[in-house]
Amino acid sequence: MTKHEFFVDMTCEGCSGAVTRVLTKLDVKFDIDLPNKKVFIDSDKDKDVLLETLKKTGKTVTYIGPK
């Protein structure tokens, strides 16, 4: 399993809630670091699948790399 790090432009609990909703549907393990606007995802899924899923929140998302 790979741990992926993403930058997601989250500013509040509502933003992190949106991230939680889309990632829960994917059935992956994840951690949200709201102050640093980072999301860490443990998954064997392709990073592009994870990136497209995070973009469904409407937030700016950038793939930083494997952690």
N, C-alpha and C positions, 0 to 999 in steps of 0.2 A: 504494500500500500504506500502511495506517495503522498507527502504533505505538500500542498500547493499554497502559495501566498498570493493574495490579491489585494490591490488597493481599491476600495469602494468609497466614493464620496458621500459618506454618511455624516449627518450633522446632529441627529437626535435619536431617541429611542424608537420613534416611528420608522426611521430609516433602517435601523438594525432589525426591527420587526419584519419589514418587507424582505430583508435578506433571509431571515429565519424561515419565513413562509415558503420562499422559492426553494431553499436548500432542503427543507424538510420533505418536500415532494420527491427530491432526488434520492432520499435515503442514504445520506452521507454523514460522516462525523465532521463537525465544524466548530470553530471558535471565532467569536467576533470581538475585535479590539476596537471599540468605538472611539476612544480618545485619539488613537493613531490611524483611524480609518482603514483598518486592515481586517481581512477575513482569511482564516487558515482552514483549509479543507483537506481532510484525510480521505482519499478516494483512489480507486484504480481507474476511474473514468478519465477520458481524455480531457486535457486542460481546456480545449475549445468548447467541449460540452459544458464544462463548469462556467466558463466565461460567458457563454450565451445565456445560461440559466441566470447568472448574476445580473446580466444586462436587462432581464425582464423586470427588474426593480425600477428601471428608469433612471438609475444613477450612473454616473461616470465610473467605469470599471477598467482597471489595468491589471494585466497579469505580471506579477513581479518575478516569480520563478519558484522552483522547488525549494522547500525549506529544509 
